[in-house]
């Protein structure tokens, strides 16, 4: 049955048909806008499958980042904002999330597909697809496996940091199985990411990308010594970020529901105050304004994604530097090396250097540098600075549809 999920994504959206009674279609030729499961088990279809995986990553990443921003203290839902009408977003902002919240259900389904598509790609390459002996064929096989394993790790990481069984118990579910707590899900993610590393050269960009996520996970696990080693082989200053790619047909969710397209979520007022006090911060926290429905005030929303197709960063060298700075500060308070790393990140946005740096400064730098990237919610939990009262959700809940169908929870 799961193969049908994959096949359903391969129908061309431009092909629309109307079917009446059976007698009227007896002489119609077979479908030309679908591909069978067996036809996908071909070397020629590997890049097609990888492209589909990249697309599902994009639609999952941006929706998770937006909803995580809304659940954190980064974004606000206010009905006085024009076009802020989704009660599902209001409930996310309040941390009072019903299991049948449609917005959460939508991204949960996307994440489930991301996990399935990645695992399915690996299985096809390892078991079903015959590759030629040529260098080109073997390179394609390695590329397909890298992407399959890498996004299998990404999906499991997403479950660990964004979803939970209840208000404070993070984790997820794979293939209708039992609930997997975050720590165990992190371990599964690391297994997949290390398998991805086996497919590429250790000095390649792909390896640096995978090591960046591995280092992030190790940091979240509190395994700082391991993260310190891993990050030596992660993205470096000058490397382009690894981002989800968007388009007019698949718009960045921050544009569509937290920006110029529609401002369901707006930035917390403190970001406007940051820019008023430190104007240069607009380089990394650009804001646009919108007048309230009652003309009483202006709200401000992110201006980082001004078009439907603006990419959304997922991993960057700036994060690597701030993770390294955090590791140093945990070992040596007021570490001069940490200060240097923080100022390296600030310089990339043309900001004046800090004169000193401690853990509070590090947390502040992360809040600003990763604005709208889905990391603030994670940081609020791990630094014990969550803003909502006890009893509110700190994770997006595993949805009612999963609970209804899964006898293991």
C-alpha positions, 0 to 999 in steps of 0.5 A: 500500500505504501508504494501507492503513496509514492505513485500518487505524487507522480501524476502530472497536475496539468492532466485533468480528466472527467470520467462518467459511466464505464461504457463511455471510456472503453475505447480510451487509451491507457494513462499517459500521465502516470508511471508504474512502480516497476518503471521506477526501478530503473537507473534512468529514474534515480534522478527523478526520485531524488528530485521528488525527495528534494521537493518533499523536503522543501514543503516539509522544511518551510512548514515546520519552520513556520509552525515552530516559529509560531509555537516559539516566542519568535512569531505571534498570531493576532487577529488584528493583523489583516488576513490572520484568520486561521484558528489552527495558527492561533492555537499553535501560538497559544500552545493549546493545540488540538490533535486534529489541528489541520495545519499540524496534520498537513505538515505531519503528513508531509514529514511522513512522506519525506521519511517514506520517500527517503527510505523507499529510495534507499530500498530501491537502489539497494534491492531493485535497481540494476546499475551499470558498471560505468563510472557514471552509473556508479556515481549516480548510485552513490548520489542516490544513496547519499540523498536517500540516507541524508533525508532519512536522517533529516526526517528522523531529526524533524520528528525528534525536535518538532513533534511529541506524544504530549506537551513535553515528550518529544519524538515521533512514529515510523511506519505505524510503529510505537512511539520513539522518544527524541533521544532514540530518534536522534540515534536513528537519525545519526545512523542514517546520516553516517550511512550518507557519509559513506557515499561521498568523499570526506572533503566534499560539500555533501560530507560537510553538509551531513557533518553539520547536521550530525554536529547539530544533533550531537550538540542537542544530545549534550554530546559536546566533545563529539560535536566538537570533533564533527564540526571540524569537518562541517560547513566552513566560512564562505560555504553557501548554506544548504537550503530548501528550494522553493518556487511560484508553484511551491511557495516558501511558507514564510512568504505564504503565511508569514510574509508578503503573501499573507501575514498570518504570523508576524514577528514578536514586537521585540524584534522591532525594538532590536532594530530600533536600538541597533539599526544594523540588525536589520541586515539579518532581521529585515522586517516589513510593516502592515497596518492593523485592521483597526488602524491602531498600530503597525505589525511587523513581519519578516522580510527575509523571504520576499518572493515565493521562490526565496530559498530557506536556509537549513544548514549554514557555516554561521551555525557551525561557528555558533555551535563551536562558540557554544561548546567553547563557552560551556568549557571556558566561560567568556572564552576568547575563542568563542568571542572570535567565532561570534564576531566572525558570524556578526561580520558576515552581516556587517555588524560591529563586533562584540567586546565580550561574550558569555552564554547569554550573548550566545543565546541572543546571537542564535535568536537573531542569526537564525530568525525564521529558521525553526531553531528558536523553539529548540533553543527555548526548550534546551536553554529552559527559556520557554515562554508559555505556562506549564501545560502548554505544548512545547512540541507539535502533537502527533496528530489525531489521524495517526492516533486513530490508525496506530494501535501502538499509541 
